[in-house]
Amino acid sequence: MSGPSVLLVAKNQQIQDTYYPLLIQADYEVHRVDVDSGSYGRLNMDIAPRVILLDLEDDLSGLERMPVLRRHFPAAVFIVLSERDDWMQAVTAMKAGAHEYLRKPVEAGALHLAIRKALSPAAAQIGEPAGTIDEGYSLSGLVGRSRAMRQVHDLIQRVADTDATVLVLGESGTGKEMVARVIHHHSKRNGYSFVALNCGAVPADLLESELFGHEKGAFTGAITTRKGRFELAARGTLLLDEIGEMSPQMQVKLLRVLQERTFERVGGIKSLPADARIIAATHRDLEASINEGRFREDLFYRLNVFPIVLPTLRERLDDIPLLVRHTLSRLEAEGREQIELSDSAMEVMMQYTWPGNVRELQNIIERLVILYPGERVSAEHLPDKLHNLKNGEMPSLRLAFSDPDASEFGLDAGVILPEGPFDLKDYLDNVERDLIQQALAAADGVVTHAAQRLNVRRTTLVEKIKKFGLRINEQNVA
């Protein structure tokens, strides 16, 4: 019995003769179309391919076929084949709706792996083109087609139309508030308000009033009655951002409201309904905070009904070209001049650890647009901090591992051996330094928390920080 249906669309007969046997041997039900650009008279409308392999020839002209093919086969997922190792072309293909961009010649294992990913339910859910920038808070606003982001998309779609409390976890700059807004946009509450409060930005003695409001005369300075965020978010969604910064005393009061679904304004006696959907977010490890006595375990379980963990940017480096293109498009819509990033600049950006995640990437792109409007930006134009690999230095750990799924197809899933002779000790030192830098960034520079993340003694980590010459605030070392 044949496997899933695959349609191979190529103008070049040699391309068809190359990839058709590979697909047949893998037991796919293969259809192929030899068409000139714009000619689809011979398309068999009785077939229903789940994957379309589209060859681009020498330029982007092959992408003109994608809208027509999509109208014929709306459920199909596209994989684009190209001879060009051009990230701009890859971004253009992805924005047109391609699920993956493969450079020819494509090895059999890589081709089968790409098709397997394209056949996943998550791929089908985000197969539509990204559309215009800033189109509300649709899923396309969460830019990324990496496996990690596809999982986030899937979780959002599963939970959005429920009233379940969501806990969004992730480092600073990963887009936690954007996820909360997307959930609200896709929920049955989207006709009501989305209200956000950063719990870490409000002084502890004012947080109760910010959340629940206050009556006139409740305290010095309360000259009028004021609604709190719970009231403002009535029947809508309330985001409690950086919930891990909330004081233990305030945690007790919040827990009571979540349990009883009512609250009173500060200085008031009338009970008001707490009927907003709650989404909480934090960059902290709340379970570690529980062990340290800084966060209530019962509140954690109230919030952790449906957790969504956002990947760091260093965990989805393949999304960087799309994020760059998305940011440039947004800035262009704001009236800024465009820039063109060279391949060397993009290579440097793909090798950086991005401790500030997507927010840091967006800030750097905006800075480049201000500094070099209308110009071609090369690697030397990038900020010094992005050039973190010295000449002769081994690549960092994030580049040393291939896709774990590749092992199913006989591809190497372990460490990639660098070409030519290399110094193993220096290589391992670079890997260790990179991991320490990432742990420190995730812990906001607090050595104790970074040591817990790495499962080493604090004193050991301090010595390694000194060994590698890493800069850190002295008060965080003590």
C-alpha positions as CSV (number, residue, x, y, z in Angstrom):
1,M,0.0,0.0,0.0
2,S,1.4,3.4,-1.0
3,G,2.2,6.1,1.6
4,P,1.2,9.7,1.6
5,S,0.7,11.5,-1.7
6,V,3.5,13.8,-3.0
7,L,3.4,16.0,-6.0
8,L,6.7,16.9,-7.7
9,V,6.5,20.1,-9.7
10,A,9.5,20.9,-11.9
11,K,10.1,22.4,-15.3
12,N,13.5,20.6,-15.5
13,Q,13.1,17.0,-16.5
14,Q,16.5,16.2,-14.9
15,I,15.1,17.3,-11.5
16,Q,12.1,15.0,-11.9
17,D,14.4,12.1,-12.9
18,T,16.6,12.7,-9.9
19,Y,13.9,12.9,-7.1
20,Y,11.1,10.8,-8.5
21,P,13.0,7.5,-7.8
22,L,13.9,8.6,-4.3
23,L,10.2,9.2,-3.5
24,I,9.1,6.0,-5.0
25,Q,11.7,4.0,-3.1
26,A,10.4,5.6,0.1
27,D,6.9,4.3,-0.7
28,Y,5.2,7.6,-1.3
29,E,2.3,7.9,-3.8
30,V,4.2,10.1,-6.3
31,H,2.7,12.4,-9.0
32,R,4.8,14.6,-11.1
33,V,4.0,17.5,-13.4
34,D,6.3,18.8,-16.1
35,V,4.8,22.2,-16.8
36,D,6.0,25.5,-18.2
37,S,5.5,28.5,-15.9
38,G,1.8,29.3,-15.7
39,S,0.6,26.2,-17.6
40,Y,-1.4,23.8,-15.5
41,G,-3.7,22.2,-18.1
42,R,-2.3,18.8,-17.4
43,L,-2.8,18.9,-13.6
44,N,-4.8,15.9,-12.5
45,M,-7.5,17.3,-10.3
46,D,-8.4,13.9,-8.9
47,I,-5.2,13.7,-6.9
48,A,-4.9,15.2,-3.4
49,P,-1.2,15.6,-2.5
50,R,-0.3,16.2,1.1
51,V,3.1,17.6,0.1
52,I,4.2,19.5,-3.0
53,L,7.9,19.6,-3.9
54,L,8.3,22.8,-6.0
55,D,11.5,23.4,-7.9
56,L,12.5,27.0,-8.3
57,E,15.0,26.6,-11.2
58,D,17.6,29.4,-11.2
59,D,15.4,32.2,-9.8
60,L,12.2,33.0,-8.0
61,S,10.0,32.5,-11.0
62,G,8.9,29.1,-9.7
63,L,7.2,30.8,-6.8
64,E,4.6,32.3,-9.2
65,R,3.2,28.8,-9.4
66,M,2.5,28.5,-5.7
67,P,-0.7,30.5,-5.5
68,V,-2.2,28.5,-8.4
69,L,-1.1,25.2,-6.9
70,R,-2.5,26.3,-3.6
71,R,-5.9,27.0,-5.1
72,H,-5.9,23.6,-6.7
73,F,-4.6,21.8,-3.6
74,P,-5.4,24.0,-0.5
75,A,-4.5,21.3,2.0
76,A,-1.0,20.6,0.6
77,V,2.2,21.7,2.4
78,F,5.0,23.1,0.2
79,I,8.7,22.2,0.2
80,V,10.8,24.5,-2.1
81,L,13.9,23.2,-3.8
82,S,16.6,25.7,-5.0
83,E,20.2,25.8,-6.1
84,R,20.8,29.1,-4.4
85,D,22.1,29.3,-0.8
86,D,20.4,32.7,-0.4
87,W,18.7,33.5,2.9
88,M,16.7,36.3,1.2
89,Q,15.2,33.9,-1.3
90,A,14.5,31.5,1.5
91,V,12.6,34.2,3.4
92,T,10.6,35.1,0.3
93,A,9.7,31.4,-0.2
94,M,8.6,31.1,3.5
95,K,6.5,34.3,3.3
96,A,4.8,32.9,0.2
97,G,3.8,29.9,2.3
98,A,6.6,27.3,1.9
99,H,7.1,25.1,4.9
100,E,10.8,24.4,4.2
101,Y,13.5,25.6,1.9
102,L,16.0,23.0,0.7
103,R,19.2,23.6,-1.3
104,K,19.9,21.3,-4.2
105,P,21.2,18.7,-4.5
106,V,19.2,17.3,-1.6
107,E,20.3,14.0,-0.1
108,A,17.7,11.3,0.3
109,G,17.8,11.4,4.1
110,A,17.3,15.1,4.3
111,L,14.5,15.0,1.7
112,H,12.6,12.2,3.6
113,L,13.1,14.2,6.9
114,A,11.7,17.3,5.3
115,I,8.7,15.5,4.0
116,R,8.1,13.8,7.4
117,K,8.0,17.2,9.1
118,A,5.7,18.6,6.4
119,L,3.3,15.7,7.1
120,S,3.0,16.6,10.8
121,P,-0.3,18.1,12.0
122,A,1.5,21.2,13.1
123,A,2.8,21.9,9.6
124,A,-0.6,21.7,8.1
125,Q,-1.9,24.2,10.7
126,I,0.5,26.9,9.7
127,G,0.8,26.2,6.0
128,E,-0.9,29.4,4.9
129,P,1.2,32.3,3.9
130,A,2.2,34.8,6.6
131,G,0.2,37.6,5.0
132,T,0.7,41.2,5.9
133,I,2.6,42.4,8.9
134,D,0.7,43.5,12.0
135,E,-2.5,41.7,11.0
136,G,-3.9,41.9,14.5
137,Y,-2.7,39.2,16.8
138,S,-3.1,36.2,14.5
139,L,-0.8,33.2,14.7
140,S,1.3,34.7,11.9
141,G,2.3,37.4,14.3
142,L,4.3,34.7,16.1
143,V,7.0,34.5,13.5
144,G,8.8,31.2,13.1
145,R,8.5,27.9,11.4
146,S,11.0,26.0,13.6
147,R,9.8,22.8,15.3
148,A,9.8,24.6,18.6
149,M,7.5,27.4,17.3
150,R,5.2,25.0,15.6
151,Q,4.7,23.3,19.0
152,V,3.9,26.7,20.5
153,H,1.4,27.4,17.7
154,D,-0.2,24.0,18.4
155,L,-0.6,24.7,22.1
156,I,-2.1,28.1,21.5
157,Q,-4.7,26.7,19.2
158,R,-5.6,24.0,21.6
159,V,-6.1,26.3,24.7
160,A,-7.2,29.6,23.2
161,D,-11.0,28.9,23.0
162,T,-11.1,27.5,26.5
163,D,-11.2,29.4,29.8
164,A,-8.2,27.5,31.2
165,T,-5.6,29.5,33.1
166,V,-2.4,29.7,31.1
167,L,1.2,30.0,32.5
168,V,3.6,31.3,29.8
169,L,7.2,30.6,30.7
170,G,10.3,31.9,28.9
171,E,13.4,34.1,29.1
172,S,13.0,37.8,28.8
173,G,12.5,38.9,25.2
174,T,11.0,35.7,24.0
175,G,7.5,37.2,23.4
176,K,5.5,36.1,26.4
177,E,3.1,39.1,26.1
178,M,2.6,38.5,22.4
179,V,1.6,34.9,23.1
180,A,-0.9,36.1,25.7
181,R,-2.4,38.6,23.2
182,V,-2.6,35.9,20.5
183,I,-4.5,33.6,23.0
184,H,-6.9,36.4,23.8
185,H,-7.4,37.2,20.1
186,H,-8.3,33.6,19.3
187,S,-10.6,33.1,22.4
188,K,-14.3,33.6,22.8
189,R,-13.4,36.6,25.0
190,N,-11.8,38.6,22.2
191,G,-14.8,41.0,22.1
192,Y,-13.8,42.3,25.5
193,S,-10.6,43.9,26.9
194,F,-7.1,42.5,27.1
195,V,-5.4,44.1,30.2
196,A,-1.8,43.6,31.1
197,L,0.0,44.3,34.3
198,N,3.8,43.9,34.9
199,C,3.8,42.8,38.6
200,G,7.6,43.5,38.8
201,A,7.2,47.1,37.7
202,V,4.7,48.2,40.4
203,P,5.9,48.9,44.0
204,A,4.7,46.2,46.4
205,D,2.6,48.6,48.4
206,L,0.7,49.8,45.3
207,L,0.2,46.4,43.6
208,E,-3.0,45.6,45.5
209,S,-4.6,48.9,44.4
210,E,-3.4,48.3,40.8
211,L,-5.0,44.8,40.8
212,F,-8.2,45.4,42.7
213,G,-8.7,49.2,42.6
214,H,-9.5,51.4,45.6
215,E,-12.3,53.4,47.0
216,K,-12.1,57.2,47.6
217,G,-10.3,57.9,50.8
218,A,-8.9,54.3,51.2
219,F,-5.5,55.7,51.8
220,T,-3.6,59.0,51.5
221,G,-3.8,60.2,48.0
222,A,-6.9,58.2,47.0
223,I,-8.9,61.2,46.1
224,T,-11.3,59.3,43.8
225,T,-12.6,55.8,43.4
226,R,-10.4,53.9,40.9
227,K,-11.0,50.6,39.1
228,G,-8.3,48.0,39.2
229,R,-7.0,45.6,36.5
230,F,-9.5,42.9,37.4
231,E,-12.4,45.2,36.8
232,L,-11.0,46.7,33.6
233,A,-10.5,43.1,32.3
234,A,-14.1,42.0,33.1
235,R,-15.1,39.2,30.9
236,G,-11.9,39.6,28.9
237,T,-8.3,38.5,29.6
238,L,-5.9,39.7,32.4
239,L,-2.2,39.1,31.9
240,L,-0.2,39.0,35.1
241,D,3.3,39.5,33.6
242,E,6.4,38.7,35.7
243,I,4.2,36.9,38.3
244,G,7.4,35.6,39.9
245,E,8.2,39.1,41.2
246,M,5.0,39.3,43.3
247,S,5.6,39.5,47.1
248,P,4.5,36.6,49.3
249,Q,1.8,38.8,50.9
250,M,0.3,39.7,47.6
251,Q,0.4,36.1,46.5
252,V,-1.9,35.2,49.3
253,K,-4.4,37.8,48.3
254,L,-4.2,36.8,44.6
255,L,-4.7,33.1,45.5
256,R,-7.9,34.0,47.5
257,V,-9.3,35.8,44.4
258,L,-8.5,33.0,42.1
259,Q,-10.2,30.5,44.5
260,E,-13.3,32.5,45.2
261,R,-13.6,34.4,41.9
262,T,-14.5,37.6,43.8
263,F,-12.6,40.6,45.1
264,E,-13.1,43.9,46.9
265,R,-11.5,47.2,46.1
266,V,-9.0,48.5,48.7
267,G,-11.1,50.2,51.3
268,G,-14.3,48.7,50.0
269,I,-16.7,46.1,51.3
270,K,-18.6,45.2,48.2
271,S,-17.7,42.0,46.5
272,L,-17.1,42.2,42.8
273,P,-16.9,39.3,40.3
274,A,-13.4,38.3,39.1
275,D,-14.6,36.9,35.8
276,A,-11.5,37.7,33.7
277,R,-9.5,34.9,32.2
278,I,-6.1,34.7,33.8
279,I,-2.8,34.4,31.9
280,A,0.4,34.6,34.0
281,A,3.9,34.9,32.6
282,T,7.4,34.9,34.1
283,H,11.0,34.4,33.1
284,R,11.8,32.8,36.5
285,D,11.8,29.1,37.4
286,L,8.8,29.1,39.7
287,E,9.5,25.6,41.0
288,A,12.9,26.8,42.1
289,S,11.3,29.8,43.7
290,I,9.0,27.5,45.6
291,N,12.0,25.6,47.0
292,E,13.6,28.9,48.0
293,G,10.4,29.9,49.8
294,R,9.8,32.9,47.4
295,F,6.7,31.6,45.7
296,R,3.6,29.8,47.1
297,E,3.2,26.2,45.9
298,D,-0.6,26.4,46.0
299,L,-0.6,29.5,43.8
300,F,1.7,27.9,41.4
301,Y,-0.7,25.0,40.9
302,R,-3.6,27.4,40.4
303,L,-1.7,29.1,37.6
304,N,0.0,26.1,36.1
305,V,-3.1,24.7,34.5
306,F,-1.8,24.9,31.0
307,P,1.9,25.8,30.7
308,I,3.4,27.1,27.5
309,V,7.2,27.2,27.4
310,L,8.7,29.6,24.9
311,P,11.9,28.6,23.2
312,T,14.9,31.0,23.4
313,L,16.1,32.4,20.1
314,R,19.3,30.4,20.3
315,E,17.1,27.3,20.3
316,R,15.5,28.3,17.0
317,L,18.3,29.9,15.0
318,D,16.6,28.8,11.8
319,D,13.9,31.4,12.5
320,I,16.3,34.3,12.4
321,P,15.9,35.1,8.7
322,L,12.1,35.2,9.0
323,L,12.3,37.4,12.1
324,V,14.7,39.8,10.4
325,R,12.4,40.0,7.3
326,H,9.3,40.5,9.6
327,T,11.1,43.3,11.6
328,L,12.2,45.0,8.4
329,S,8.7,44.9,7.0
330,R,7.2,46.4,10.2
331,L,9.8,49.2,10.1
332,E,9.1,49.8,6.4
333,A,5.4,50.1,7.2
334,E,6.4,52.8,9.8
335,G,8.1,54.8,7.0
336,R,11.7,53.6,7.6
337,E,14.0,52.9,4.7
338,Q,14.9,49.3,4.0
339,I,18.3,47.8,4.4
340,E,19.8,44.7,2.8
341,L,21.7,42.3,5.0
342,S,24.6,40.5,3.3
343,D,25.2,36.8,3.7
344,S,28.2,37.5,5.9
345,A,26.1,39.6,8.3
346,M,23.4,36.9,8.4
347,E,26.0,34.3,9.2
348,V,27.3,36.3,12.1
349,M,23.7,36.8,13.4
350,M,23.1,33.0,13.1
351,Q,26.2,32.4,15.4
352,Y,25.4,34.8,18.2
353,T,23.8,33.5,21.4
354,W,21.1,36.2,21.7
355,P,20.8,36.5,25.5
356,G,18.1,39.1,24.9
357,N,16.2,36.8,22.5
358,V,13.8,38.2,19.9
359,R,13.6,41.6,21.5
360,E,17.4,42.0,21.2
361,L,17.3,41.0,17.6
362,Q,14.5,43.5,16.8
363,N,16.5,46.3,18.6
364,I,19.6,45.5,16.6
365,I,17.7,45.5,13.3
366,E,16.1,48.9,14.1
367,R,19.5,50.3,15.0
368,L,20.9,49.2,11.7
369,V,18.0,50.7,9.8
370,I,18.7,54.0,11.6
371,L,22.4,53.9,10.9
372,Y,22.4,52.6,7.4
373,P,19.1,53.5,5.7
374,G,18.9,52.2,2.1
375,E,22.3,50.5,2.3
376,R,23.7,47.0,2.2
377,V,24.8,46.0,5.7
378,S,27.7,43.6,5.9
379,A,29.2,41.8,8.9
380,E,31.5,44.7,9.9
381,H,28.6,47.0,10.3
382,L,27.1,44.8,13.1
383,P,27.6,45.6,16.8
384,D,30.8,44.3,18.3
385,K,29.0,42.1,20.7
386,L,27.8,39.9,17.8
387,H,31.3,39.1,16.8
388,N,31.8,36.7,19.7
389,L,33.7,34.1,17.7
390,K,37.4,35.0,17.4
391,N,39.5,33.9,14.5
392,G,40.2,30.2,14.7
393,E,37.7,29.7,17.5
394,M,35.4,26.6,17.3
395,P,31.7,27.1,16.8
396,S,29.5,27.2,19.9
397,L,27.4,24.3,21.1
398,R,24.3,25.4,19.4
399,L,25.9,24.7,16.0
400,A,27.4,21.4,17.0
401,F,24.3,19.2,17.0
402,S,22.1,18.2,14.1
403,D,18.3,17.7,14.2
404,P,17.7,14.7,16.5
405,D,14.9,13.5,14.1
406,A,17.6,12.9,11.5
407,S,18.8,9.8,13.2
408,E,15.7,8.0,11.9
409,F,17.0,8.5,8.4
410,G,20.5,7.4,9.0
411,L,21.8,10.9,9.5
412,D,24.4,11.9,12.1
413,A,22.5,13.1,15.2
414,G,25.7,13.6,17.3
415,V,28.5,16.2,17.4
416,I,29.7,17.3,14.0
417,L,33.5,16.8,13.6
418,P,35.0,20.1,12.3
419,E,36.9,19.9,9.1
420,G,40.6,19.5,9.4
421,P,42.7,19.3,12.6
422,F,41.5,21.1,15.6
423,D,42.3,21.5,19.3
424,L,39.9,19.4,21.3
425,K,40.6,21.1,24.6
426,D,40.0,24.6,23.1
427,Y,36.8,23.3,21.5
428,L,35.5,21.9,24.9
429,D,36.5,25.1,26.6
430,N,34.4,27.1,24.1
431,V,31.4,24.8,24.6
432,E,31.7,25.2,28.4
433,R,32.1,29.0,28.2
434,D,29.1,29.2,25.9
435,L,26.9,27.2,28.3
436,I,28.0,29.4,31.2
437,Q,27.1,32.5,29.3
438,Q,23.7,31.2,28.4
439,A,23.1,30.1,32.0
440,L,24.1,33.6,33.3
441,A,21.8,35.3,30.8
442,A,18.9,33.1,31.7
443,A,19.5,33.9,35.4
444,D,19.8,37.6,34.9
445,G,23.4,37.5,35.9
446,V,22.7,35.9,39.4
447,V,25.5,33.4,39.8
448,T,23.7,31.3,42.4
449,H,20.8,30.7,40.0
450,A,23.1,30.0,37.1
451,A,25.0,27.5,39.2
452,Q,21.7,25.7,40.1
453,R,20.9,25.6,36.4
454,L,24.2,24.1,35.6
455,N,24.1,21.8,38.7
456,V,27.6,23.0,39.9
457,R,28.7,24.6,43.1
458,R,28.5,28.4,43.2
459,T,32.2,28.7,44.1
460,T,33.1,26.4,41.1
461,L,31.1,28.6,38.8
462,V,32.8,31.7,40.1
463,E,36.2,30.2,39.4
464,K,35.1,29.3,35.8
465,I,33.8,32.8,35.3
466,K,37.2,34.2,36.3
467,K,38.9,31.5,34.1
468,F,37.1,32.5,31.0
469,G,37.2,36.2,31.7
470,L,33.5,36.7,31.7
471,R,32.2,40.0,32.8
472,I,29.5,40.1,35.5
473,N,28.3,42.6,38.1
474,E,30.4,42.0,41.3
475,Q,27.4,42.1,43.6
476,N,26.0,39.1,41.7
477,V,29.1,37.1,42.5
478,A,29.0,37.5,46.2
